[in-house]
């Protein structure tokens, strides 16, 4: 009987202490985002929002078709092989600069998130090699979001930037009572931009790419701009 009792205690101990950290007991959150261009290439055809095509390639002629990724929407269509010279180089650069895997770790004790950006994945690499002549080397950088100092540090291989939360803070205009769907606007060198955002109620607001908000209670699940889309892929607690 004593042996059976000890065995049960041992089993219970292992069950309790081998489980992943809960939302209450975690010390770190690890999460992954994927950023992709809203230019989509399939079977030698380039698909994109008609406004995006007009903005980036104002003299390009294109037709309209059903979006192969969303049958409820119409998009512009052009054979990618017809894009030559400067247009070819420009599109290659756009795809290269808007494709990232973003691996983040939020440290609860240090009140700090470290984000590692790895540019280009195997699928986008194949596209770049197939359709574009320029060389697109592997590239990575990191961003540190310091919630204690209220600062954001962006560290590229050759230059570093330091910015305050106040200068980078965004405010979401919500479209539902749950405050999970909305949009936000900001200004940069390309003018005033408005991006759509969806939040994930399963996780807290420390799960976010480098973009910060003043009024979100939940994790950033998806951000859609005219040019690219950022999606939450995974979340683990430690």
Buried (B, 14 or more C-beta within 10 A) or exposed (E): EEEEEEEEEEEEEEEEEEEEEEEEEBEBBBBBBBBBBBBBBEEEBBBBBEEBBBEBBEEBEBEEEEBEEEEEEEBBBBEBEEBEEEBBBEBBEBBBBBBBBBBBBBBBEEEBBBBBBBBBEEEBBEBBEEBBEEEBEEBEBBBBBBBEBEBBBBBEEEEEEEEEBEEBBBEBEBEEEEBBBBBBEEEEEEEEEEBBBBBBEEBBBBBBBBBBBEBBEBBBBBBBBBBBBBBBEEBEBE
